[in-house]
Structure formats: C-alpha cells, structure tokens
C-alpha cells in the first residue's frame, strides 16, 4: 500500500532524513520519501505488518505534526 501524509514542521533536508530513516527502520515499511518543500511524506508499506496510524505516530514521535 502507498500513502501520502501531510507533515508540518519539516524545514530542511535533515528533517526529511530523520523521518525517512525512522520509518524505513520499521518492519513492514518498504520505502519512505519525505519532501520538506511540500510537507508530504510518501510511504510504501505492507499493511499486514504496519498500519497508517502507526506510521503517523512514528512521524509525530519525531516532533512533526500530522494532518
């Protein structure tokens, strides 16, 4: 499954790396791409292993707001 999540608070490429690295460490996440210019995080994941709410919680735990 592929989702796009709006994340507020990303201001630079380092923010992108923080989110991508944390998400890609999670079992079930195949690929994560964050773009600080648009505020969008795109996540490709196996929904039988991890769900959208957990992904959003991970982003929130890194200090970003999620819509």
PDB file of N, CA, C and O in Angstrom:
ATOM      1  N   UNK A   1       0.844  -1.173   0.000  1.00  0.00           N
ATOM      2  CA  UNK A   1       0.000   0.000   0.000  1.00  0.00           C
ATOM      3  C   UNK A   1       0.888   1.234   0.000  1.00  0.00           C
ATOM      4  O   UNK A   1       1.985   1.221   0.558  1.00  0.00           O
ATOM      5  N   UNK A   2       0.412   2.288  -0.622  1.00  0.00           N
ATOM      6  CA  UNK A   2       1.153   3.532  -0.715  1.00  0.00           C
ATOM      7  C   UNK A   2       0.264   4.659  -0.208  1.00  0.00           C
ATOM      8  O   UNK A   2      -0.867   4.813  -0.667  1.00  0.00           O
ATOM      9  N   UNK A   3       0.774   5.452   0.741  1.00  0.00           N
ATOM     10  CA  UNK A   3       0.010   6.583   1.264  1.00  0.00           C
ATOM     11  C   UNK A   3       0.849   7.849   1.240  1.00  0.00           C
ATOM     12  O   UNK A   3       2.080   7.804   1.237  1.00  0.00           O
ATOM     13  N   UNK A   4       0.154   8.978   1.222  1.00  0.00           N
ATOM     14  CA  UNK A   4       0.804  10.279   1.334  1.00  0.00           C
ATOM     15  C   UNK A   4       0.263  10.934   2.601  1.00  0.00           C
ATOM     16  O   UNK A   4      -0.948  11.018   2.805  1.00  0.00           O
ATOM     17  N   UNK A   5       1.179  11.393   3.443  1.00  0.00           N
ATOM     18  CA  UNK A   5       0.819  12.012   4.717  1.00  0.00           C
ATOM     19  C   UNK A   5       1.372  13.426   4.736  1.00  0.00           C
ATOM     20  O   UNK A   5       2.539  13.648   4.412  1.00  0.00           O
ATOM     21  N   UNK A   6       0.536  14.377   5.114  1.00  0.00           N
ATOM     22  CA  UNK A   6       0.972  15.768   5.242  1.00  0.00           C
ATOM     23  C   UNK A   6       1.606  15.944   6.617  1.00  0.00           C
ATOM     24  O   UNK A   6       0.950  15.738   7.638  1.00  0.00           O
ATOM     25  N   UNK A   7       2.875  16.323   6.642  1.00  0.00           N
ATOM     26  CA  UNK A   7       3.601  16.505   7.896  1.00  0.00           C
ATOM     27  C   UNK A   7       4.077  17.948   8.008  1.00  0.00           C
ATOM     28  O   UNK A   7       4.787  18.442   7.131  1.00  0.00           O
ATOM     29  N   UNK A   8       3.690  18.617   9.076  1.00  0.00           N
ATOM     30  CA  UNK A   8       4.091  20.007   9.297  1.00  0.00           C
ATOM     31  C   UNK A   8       5.337  20.052  10.166  1.00  0.00           C
ATOM     32  O   UNK A   8       5.490  19.253  11.091  1.00  0.00           O
ATOM     33  N   UNK A   9       6.222  20.988   9.864  1.00  0.00           N
ATOM     34  CA  UNK A   9       7.399  21.191  10.694  1.00  0.00           C
ATOM     35  C   UNK A   9       8.707  20.822  10.021  1.00  0.00           C
ATOM     36  O   UNK A   9       9.780  21.092  10.561  1.00  0.00           O
ATOM     37  N   UNK A  10       8.632  20.204   8.841  1.00  0.00           N
ATOM     38  CA  UNK A  10       9.875  19.901   8.118  1.00  0.00           C
ATOM     39  C   UNK A  10      10.397  21.196   7.510  1.00  0.00           C
ATOM     40  O   UNK A  10       9.673  21.893   6.799  1.00  0.00           O
ATOM     41  N   UNK A  11      11.664  21.517   7.795  1.00  0.00           N
ATOM     42  CA  UNK A  11      12.210  22.779   7.293  1.00  0.00           C
ATOM     43  C   UNK A  11      13.437  22.617   6.409  1.00  0.00           C
ATOM     44  O   UNK A  11      13.884  23.579   5.783  1.00  0.00           O
ATOM     45  N   UNK A  12      13.991  21.391   6.351  1.00  0.00           N
ATOM     46  CA  UNK A  12      15.234  21.216   5.603  1.00  0.00           C
ATOM     47  C   UNK A  12      15.440  19.738   5.243  1.00  0.00           C
ATOM     48  O   UNK A  12      14.686  18.877   5.696  1.00  0.00           O
ATOM     49  N   UNK A  13      16.455  19.450   4.434  1.00  0.00           N
ATOM     50  CA  UNK A  13      16.733  18.054   4.079  1.00  0.00           C
ATOM     51  C   UNK A  13      17.041  17.165   5.287  1.00  0.00           C
ATOM     52  O   UNK A  13      16.792  15.961   5.236  1.00  0.00           O
ATOM     53  N   UNK A  14      17.572  17.727   6.360  1.00  0.00           N
ATOM     54  CA  UNK A  14      17.827  16.917   7.557  1.00  0.00           C
ATOM     55  C   UNK A  14      16.520  16.394   8.149  1.00  0.00           C
ATOM     56  O   UNK A  14      16.455  15.263   8.629  1.00  0.00           O
ATOM     57  N   UNK A  15      15.492  17.221   8.110  1.00  0.00           N
ATOM     58  CA  UNK A  15      14.172  16.783   8.586  1.00  0.00           C
ATOM     59  C   UNK A  15      13.681  15.597   7.755  1.00  0.00           C
ATOM     60  O   UNK A  15      13.139  14.629   8.289  1.00  0.00           O
ATOM     61  N   UNK A  16      13.879  15.689   6.464  1.00  0.00           N
ATOM     62  CA  UNK A  16      13.485  14.585   5.577  1.00  0.00           C
ATOM     63  C   UNK A  16      14.189  13.296   5.985  1.00  0.00           C
ATOM     64  O   UNK A  16      13.561  12.243   6.090  1.00  0.00           O
ATOM     65  N   UNK A  17      15.494  13.387   6.213  1.00  0.00           N
ATOM     66  CA  UNK A  17      16.282  12.204   6.559  1.00  0.00           C
ATOM     67  C   UNK A  17      15.846  11.599   7.894  1.00  0.00           C
ATOM     68  O   UNK A  17      15.790  10.377   8.032  1.00  0.00           O
ATOM     69  N   UNK A  18      15.541  12.441   8.866  1.00  0.00           N
ATOM     70  CA  UNK A  18      15.086  11.954  10.169  1.00  0.00           C
ATOM     71  C   UNK A  18      13.832  11.101   9.997  1.00  0.00           C
ATOM     72  O   UNK A  18      13.746   9.995  10.531  1.00  0.00           O
ATOM     73  N   UNK A  19      12.867  11.618   9.251  1.00  0.00           N
ATOM     74  CA  UNK A  19      11.607  10.897   9.046  1.00  0.00           C
ATOM     75  C   UNK A  19      11.827   9.630   8.221  1.00  0.00           C
ATOM     76  O   UNK A  19      11.353   8.555   8.588  1.00  0.00           O
ATOM     77  N   UNK A  20      12.541   9.759   7.117  1.00  0.00           N
ATOM     78  CA  UNK A  20      12.761   8.597   6.250  1.00  0.00           C
ATOM     79  C   UNK A  20      13.521   7.490   6.973  1.00  0.00           C
ATOM     80  O   UNK A  20      13.149   6.320   6.887  1.00  0.00           O
ATOM     81  N   UNK A  21      14.581   7.855   7.683  1.00  0.00           N
ATOM     82  CA  UNK A  21      15.374   6.854   8.399  1.00  0.00           C
ATOM     83  C   UNK A  21      14.544   6.130   9.446  1.00  0.00           C
ATOM     84  O   UNK A  21      14.601   4.904   9.549  1.00  0.00           O
ATOM     85  N   UNK A  22      13.772   6.883  10.223  1.00  0.00           N
ATOM     86  CA  UNK A  22      12.967   6.270  11.285  1.00  0.00           C
ATOM     87  C   UNK A  22      11.901   5.342  10.696  1.00  0.00           C
ATOM     88  O   UNK A  22      11.686   4.241  11.202  1.00  0.00           O
ATOM     89  N   UNK A  23      11.238   5.785   9.633  1.00  0.00           N
ATOM     90  CA  UNK A  23      10.190   4.950   9.025  1.00  0.00           C
ATOM     91  C   UNK A  23      10.780   3.689   8.396  1.00  0.00           C
ATOM     92  O   UNK A  23      10.230   2.597   8.544  1.00  0.00           O
ATOM     93  N   UNK A  24      11.895   3.846   7.699  1.00  0.00           N
ATOM     94  CA  UNK A  24      12.464   2.691   6.993  1.00  0.00           C
ATOM     95  C   UNK A  24      13.066   1.658   7.943  1.00  0.00           C
ATOM     96  O   UNK A  24      13.347   0.532   7.531  1.00  0.00           O
ATOM     97  N   UNK A  25      13.266   2.029   9.216  1.00  0.00           N
ATOM     98  CA  UNK A  25      13.725   1.060  10.216  1.00  0.00           C
ATOM     99  C   UNK A  25      12.583   0.161  10.698  1.00  0.00           C
ATOM    100  O   UNK A  25      12.821  -0.878  11.316  1.00  0.00           O
ATOM    101  N   UNK A  26      11.351   0.566  10.413  1.00  0.00           N
ATOM    102  CA  UNK A  26      10.183  -0.176  10.900  1.00  0.00           C
ATOM    103  C   UNK A  26       9.897  -1.378  10.007  1.00  0.00           C
ATOM    104  O   UNK A  26       9.957  -1.302   8.780  1.00  0.00           O
ATOM    105  N   UNK A  27       9.586  -2.487  10.666  1.00  0.00           N
ATOM    106  CA  UNK A  27       9.218  -3.681   9.918  1.00  0.00           C
ATOM    107  C   UNK A  27       7.922  -3.395   9.162  1.00  0.00           C
ATOM    108  O   UNK A  27       6.968  -2.858   9.726  1.00  0.00           O
ATOM    109  N   UNK A  28       7.899  -3.754   7.905  1.00  0.00           N
ATOM    110  CA  UNK A  28       6.714  -3.545   7.078  1.00  0.00           C
ATOM    111  C   UNK A  28       6.797  -2.323   6.186  1.00  0.00           C
ATOM    112  O   UNK A  28       6.050  -2.218   5.214  1.00  0.00           O
ATOM    113  N   UNK A  29       7.703  -1.384   6.502  1.00  0.00           N
ATOM    114  CA  UNK A  29       7.869  -0.203   5.653  1.00  0.00           C
ATOM    115  C   UNK A  29       8.891  -0.535   4.581  1.00  0.00           C
ATOM    116  O   UNK A  29      10.049  -0.837   4.870  1.00  0.00           O
ATOM    117  N   UNK A  30       8.434  -0.472   3.331  1.00  0.00           N
ATOM    118  CA  UNK A  30       9.316  -0.802   2.208  1.00  0.00           C
ATOM    119  C   UNK A  30      10.132   0.408   1.769  1.00  0.00           C
ATOM    120  O   UNK A  30      11.321   0.288   1.475  1.00  0.00           O
ATOM    121  N   UNK A  31       9.485   1.581   1.727  1.00  0.00           N
ATOM    122  CA  UNK A  31      10.150   2.790   1.252  1.00  0.00           C
ATOM    123  C   UNK A  31       9.445   4.000   1.835  1.00  0.00           C
ATOM    124  O   UNK A  31       8.218   4.032   1.928  1.00  0.00           O
ATOM    125  N   UNK A  32      10.221   4.985   2.225  1.00  0.00           N
ATOM    126  CA  UNK A  32       9.662   6.249   2.717  1.00  0.00           C
ATOM    127  C   UNK A  32      10.380   7.399   2.021  1.00  0.00           C
ATOM    128  O   UNK A  32      11.601   7.383   1.866  1.00  0.00           O
ATOM    129  N   UNK A  33       9.615   8.383   1.609  1.00  0.00           N
ATOM    130  CA  UNK A  33      10.179   9.553   0.949  1.00  0.00           C
ATOM    131  C   UNK A  33       9.526  10.795   1.549  1.00  0.00           C
ATOM    132  O   UNK A  33       8.305  10.944   1.504  1.00  0.00           O
ATOM    133  N   UNK A  34      10.335  11.673   2.103  1.00  0.00           N
ATOM    134  CA  UNK A  34       9.824  12.914   2.694  1.00  0.00           C
ATOM    135  C   UNK A  34      10.326  14.096   1.871  1.00  0.00           C
ATOM    136  O   UNK A  34      11.464  14.104   1.403  1.00  0.00           O
ATOM    137  N   UNK A  35       9.460  15.090   1.702  1.00  0.00           N
ATOM    138  CA  UNK A  35       9.818  16.294   0.947  1.00  0.00           C
ATOM    139  C   UNK A  35       9.484  17.515   1.793  1.00  0.00           C
ATOM    140  O   UNK A  35       8.312  17.836   1.992  1.00  0.00           O
ATOM    141  N   UNK A  36      10.515  18.198   2.291  1.00  0.00           N
ATOM    142  CA  UNK A  36      10.271  19.342   3.173  1.00  0.00           C
ATOM    143  C   UNK A  36       9.650  20.528   2.437  1.00  0.00           C
ATOM    144  O   UNK A  36       9.006  21.369   3.064  1.00  0.00           O
ATOM    145  N   UNK A  37       9.831  20.609   1.121  1.00  0.00           N
ATOM    146  CA  UNK A  37       9.273  21.750   0.380  1.00  0.00           C
ATOM    147  C   UNK A  37       7.757  21.640   0.232  1.00  0.00           C
ATOM    148  O   UNK A  37       7.065  22.657   0.179  1.00  0.00           O
ATOM    149  N   UNK A  38       7.242  20.425   0.164  1.00  0.00           N
ATOM    150  CA  UNK A  38       5.794  20.224   0.045  1.00  0.00           C
ATOM    151  C   UNK A  38       5.169  19.789   1.367  1.00  0.00           C
ATOM    152  O   UNK A  38       3.956  19.896   1.547  1.00  0.00           O
ATOM    153  N   UNK A  39       5.999  19.299   2.293  1.00  0.00           N
ATOM    154  CA  UNK A  39       5.477  18.793   3.560  1.00  0.00           C
ATOM    155  C   UNK A  39       4.805  17.444   3.438  1.00  0.00           C
ATOM    156  O   UNK A  39       4.004  17.063   4.291  1.00  0.00           O
ATOM    157  N   UNK A  40       5.130  16.716   2.373  1.00  0.00           N
ATOM    158  CA  UNK A  40       4.488  15.420   2.134  1.00  0.00           C
ATOM    159  C   UNK A  40       5.466  14.278   2.390  1.00  0.00           C
ATOM    160  O   UNK A  40       6.617  14.305   1.954  1.00  0.00           O
ATOM    161  N   UNK A  41       4.969  13.270   3.114  1.00  0.00           N
ATOM    162  CA  UNK A  41       5.721  12.041   3.342  1.00  0.00           C
ATOM    163  C   UNK A  41       4.973  10.929   2.616  1.00  0.00           C
ATOM    164  O   UNK A  41       3.804  10.666   2.900  1.00  0.00           O
ATOM    165  N   UNK A  42       5.656  10.280   1.679  1.00  0.00           N
ATOM    166  CA  UNK A  42       5.073   9.169   0.934  1.00  0.00           C
ATOM    167  C   UNK A  42       5.663   7.880   1.480  1.00  0.00           C
ATOM    168  O   UNK A  42       6.881   7.729   1.581  1.00  0.00           O
ATOM    169  N   UNK A  43       4.774   6.950   1.832  1.00  0.00           N
ATOM    170  CA  UNK A  43       5.223   5.712   2.457  1.00  0.00           C
ATOM    171  C   UNK A  43       4.628   4.520   1.720  1.00  0.00           C
ATOM    172  O   UNK A  43       3.416   4.434   1.519  1.00  0.00           O
ATOM    173  N   UNK A  44       5.500   3.604   1.321  1.00  0.00           N
ATOM    174  CA  UNK A  44       5.092   2.336   0.716  1.00  0.00           C
ATOM    175  C   UNK A  44       5.296   1.274   1.789  1.00  0.00           C
ATOM    176  O   UNK A  44       6.411   1.083   2.276  1.00  0.00           O
ATOM    177  N   UNK A  45       4.217   0.582   2.157  1.00  0.00           N
ATOM    178  CA  UNK A  45       4.308  -0.354   3.271  1.00  0.00           C
ATOM    179  C   UNK A  45       3.401  -1.561   3.093  1.00  0.00           C
ATOM    180  O   UNK A  45       2.487  -1.562   2.268  1.00  0.00           O
ATOM    181  N   UNK A  46       3.676  -2.579   3.882  1.00  0.00           N
ATOM    182  CA  UNK A  46       2.878  -3.805   3.895  1.00  0.00           C
ATOM    183  C   UNK A  46       1.837  -3.647   4.994  1.00  0.00           C
ATOM    184  O   UNK A  46       2.166  -3.673   6.180  1.00  0.00           O
ATOM    185  N   UNK A  47       0.580  -3.482   4.593  1.00  0.00           N
ATOM    186  CA  UNK A  47      -0.470  -3.207   5.572  1.00  0.00           C
ATOM    187  C   UNK A  47      -0.793  -4.401   6.467  1.00  0.00           C
ATOM    188  O   UNK A  47      -1.540  -4.253   7.434  1.00  0.00           O
ATOM    189  N   UNK A  48      -0.252  -5.573   6.169  1.00  0.00           N
ATOM    190  CA  UNK A  48      -0.458  -6.722   7.062  1.00  0.00           C
ATOM    191  C   UNK A  48       0.552  -6.694   8.215  1.00  0.00           C
ATOM    192  O   UNK A  48       0.427  -7.462   9.169  1.00  0.00           O
ATOM    193  N   UNK A  49       1.553  -5.806   8.127  1.00  0.00           N
ATOM    194  CA  UNK A  49       2.592  -5.719   9.150  1.00  0.00           C
ATOM    195  C   UNK A  49       2.491  -4.422   9.954  1.00  0.00           C
ATOM    196  O   UNK A  49       2.683  -4.437  11.170  1.00  0.00           O
ATOM    197  N   UNK A  50       2.194  -3.312   9.297  1.00  0.00           N
ATOM    198  CA  UNK A  50       2.135  -1.998   9.942  1.00  0.00           C
ATOM    199  C   UNK A  50       0.963  -1.228   9.341  1.00  0.00           C
ATOM    200  O   UNK A  50       0.635  -1.406   8.168  1.00  0.00           O
ATOM    201  N   UNK A  51       0.334  -0.376  10.145  1.00  0.00           N
ATOM    202  CA  UNK A  51      -0.816   0.371   9.628  1.00  0.00           C
ATOM    203  C   UNK A  51      -0.542   1.878   9.568  1.00  0.00           C
ATOM    204  O   UNK A  51       0.463   2.373  10.079  1.00  0.00           O
ATOM    205  N   UNK A  52      -1.469   2.581   8.927  1.00  0.00           N
ATOM    206  CA  UNK A  52      -1.301   4.018   8.703  1.00  0.00           C
ATOM    207  C   UNK A  52      -1.211   4.797  10.012  1.00  0.00           C
ATOM    208  O   UNK A  52      -0.421   5.736  10.115  1.00  0.00           O
ATOM    209  N   UNK A  53      -2.002   4.424  11.007  1.00  0.00           N
ATOM    210  CA  UNK A  53      -1.969   5.132  12.293  1.00  0.00           C
ATOM    211  C   UNK A  53      -0.610   4.991  12.968  1.00  0.00           C
ATOM    212  O   UNK A  53      -0.108   5.948  13.556  1.00  0.00           O
ATOM    213  N   UNK A  54      -0.016   3.814  12.888  1.00  0.00           N
ATOM    214  CA  UNK A  54       1.310   3.598  13.477  1.00  0.00           C
ATOM    215  C   UNK A  54       2.350   4.451  12.764  1.00  0.00           C
ATOM    216  O   UNK A  54       3.230   5.026  13.404  1.00  0.00           O
ATOM    217  N   UNK A  55       2.252   4.532  11.448  1.00  0.00           N
ATOM    218  CA  UNK A  55       3.175   5.357  10.666  1.00  0.00           C
ATOM    219  C   UNK A  55       3.044   6.824  11.076  1.00  0.00           C
ATOM    220  O   UNK A  55       4.051   7.510  11.253  1.00  0.00           O
ATOM    221  N   UNK A  56       1.818   7.301  11.227  1.00  0.00           N
ATOM    222  CA  UNK A  56       1.592   8.683  11.658  1.00  0.00           C
ATOM    223  C   UNK A  56       2.158   8.920  13.052  1.00  0.00           C
ATOM    224  O   UNK A  56       2.742   9.969  13.320  1.00  0.00           O
ATOM    225  N   UNK A  57       1.983   7.944  13.940  1.00  0.00           N
ATOM    226  CA  UNK A  57       2.521   8.071  15.300  1.00  0.00           C
ATOM    227  C   UNK A  57       4.041   8.172  15.290  1.00  0.00           C
ATOM    228  O   UNK A  57       4.618   8.925  16.074  1.00  0.00           O
ATOM    229  N   UNK A  58       4.688   7.424  14.412  1.00  0.00           N
ATOM    230  CA  UNK A  58       6.148   7.471  14.304  1.00  0.00           C
ATOM    231  C   UNK A  58       6.597   8.872  13.886  1.00  0.00           C
ATOM    232  O   UNK A  58       7.553   9.416  14.440  1.00  0.00           O
ATOM    233  N   UNK A  59       5.909   9.445  12.915  1.00  0.00           N
ATOM    234  CA  UNK A  59       6.242  10.795  12.451  1.00  0.00           C
ATOM    235  C   UNK A  59       6.025  11.802  13.585  1.00  0.00           C
ATOM    236  O   UNK A  59       6.852  12.690  13.796  1.00  0.00           O
ATOM    237  N   UNK A  60       4.910  11.661  14.314  1.00  0.00           N
ATOM    238  CA  UNK A  60       4.628  12.562  15.451  1.00  0.00           C
ATOM    239  C   UNK A  60       5.701  12.437  16.519  1.00  0.00           C
ATOM    240  O   UNK A  60       6.129  13.439  17.091  1.00  0.00           O
ATOM    241  N   UNK A  61       6.140  11.211  16.793  1.00  0.00           N
ATOM    242  CA  UNK A  61       7.163  10.987  17.820  1.00  0.00           C
ATOM    243  C   UNK A  61       8.498  11.625  17.461  1.00  0.00           C
ATOM    244  O   UNK A  61       9.323  11.867  18.342  1.00  0.00           O
ATOM    245  N   UNK A  62       8.719  11.900  16.191  1.00  0.00           N
ATOM    246  CA  UNK A  62       9.936  12.578  15.759  1.00  0.00           C
ATOM    247  C   UNK A  62       9.791  14.100  15.850  1.00  0.00           C
ATOM    248  O   UNK A  62      10.732  14.830  15.540  1.00  0.00           O
ATOM    249  N   UNK A  63       8.624  14.578  16.271  1.00  0.00           N
ATOM    250  CA  UNK A  63       8.429  16.004  16.513  1.00  0.00           C
ATOM    251  C   UNK A  63       7.697  16.769  15.436  1.00  0.00           C
ATOM    252  O   UNK A  63       7.716  18.000  15.425  1.00  0.00           O
ATOM    253  N   UNK A  64       7.045  16.051  14.520  1.00  0.00           N
ATOM    254  CA  UNK A  64       6.320  16.723  13.436  1.00  0.00           C
ATOM    255  C   UNK A  64       4.818  16.548  13.619  1.00  0.00           C
ATOM    256  O   UNK A  64       4.362  15.552  14.180  1.00  0.00           O
ATOM    257  N   UNK A  65       4.049  17.531  13.137  1.00  0.00           N
ATOM    258  CA  UNK A  65       2.590  17.449  13.201  1.00  0.00           C
ATOM    259  C   UNK A  65       2.085  16.730  11.963  1.00  0.00           C
ATOM    260  O   UNK A  65       2.608  16.912  10.863  1.00  0.00           O
ATOM    261  N   UNK A  66       1.060  15.912  12.159  1.00  0.00           N
ATOM    262  CA  UNK A  66       0.484  15.147  11.057  1.00  0.00           C
ATOM    263  C   UNK A  66      -0.988  15.500  10.941  1.00  0.00           C
ATOM    264  O   UNK A  66      -1.702  15.525  11.944  1.00  0.00           O
ATOM    265  N   UNK A  67      -1.446  15.773   9.731  1.00  0.00           N
ATOM    266  CA  UNK A  67      -2.876  16.054   9.499  1.00  0.00           C
ATOM    267  C   UNK A  67      -3.658  14.770   9.443  1.00  0.00           C
ATOM    268  O   UNK A  67      -4.875  14.796   9.256  1.00  0.00           O
TER     269      UNK A  67
END
